């Protein structure tokens, strides 16, 4: 199973409406095991991240007033990607992790920017359905 990132808005009727992923964009945010291996890892926690580590236990929702702070956390992880990328996985090299995490961060950052533009919520950073 994969993690996905969606942008949603809450309508006047109180219903949640997930926005379509624009052509040329992606919603893939990593593999399910990345909840603990990457996003919720000790390395990410050691950087002072507070949004991403929540994925270790549950899905993550980022509300409009939090998007700027969330993007700053994305930038922090990107600036420390060598620290964030696991080094002990015999099935995947550190360099592969660096590349994959960079690509998934790009997807997440893109969704956050779309959420900001739509005055929407960045949410359900969780299992791809």
C-alpha positions, -999 to 999 in steps of 0.1 A, spaced: 0 0 0 11 35 -7 7 68 11 -11 95 -8 -17 132 -3 -49 149 -12 -62 185 -11 -97 189 2 -121 217 10 -150 217 34 -181 230 16 -208 252 31 -228 220 36 -200 208 60 -191 180 36 -155 173 27 -147 175 -10 -114 160 -23 -101 180 -52 -89 162 -83 -51 158 -88 -42 180 -117 -28 165 -148 9 162 -146 8 161 -108 10 131 -85 -6 121 -52 20 95 -42 37 104 -9 57 73 -2 52 37 8 30 27 38 61 16 57 75 51 53 52 62 82 79 50 105 109 44 83 110 79 69 83 105 79 80 93 115 116 83 120 139 93 148 159 113 122 129 134 113 119 138 149 155 149 158 151 178 133 122 191 154 95 182 128 60 180 142 37 173 113 54 144 96 61 123 127 23 122 133 22 98 103 38 71 125 5 67 143 -23 81 121 -31 100 89 -21 136 88 -44 166 81 -30 201 77 -55 229 79 -53 262 60 -38 282 89 -10 255 91 0 252 55 28 278 57 43 261 88 39 227 71 58 240 40 85 253 62 88 217 77 90 203 42 119 227 34 136 216 66 134 180 56 145 188 21 175 207 35 184 177 57 175 150 32 208 132 37 199 128 74 163 119 67 171 92 42 176 58 59 211 42 56 204 7 70 181 -8 44 198 -37 26 172 -36 -2 177 0 -11 207 23 -12 209 56 7 211 74 -26 179 57 -38 162 69 -6 175 104 -11 160 105 -46 127 89 -37 122 111 -6 130 142 -27 104 132 -53 77 125 -27 85 158 -9 80 175 -42 45 158 -45 36 169 -10 49 205 -15 29 207 -47 -3 196 -29 4 221 -1 7 249 -26 -25 238 -43 -42 237 -9 -30 272 -1 -43 284 -35 -77 268 -30 -79 278 6 -82 242 12 -69 216 36 -40 194 29 -51 161 43 -54 125 43 -17 121 39 -24 84 45 -31 52 26 -37 55 -11 -72 44 -18 
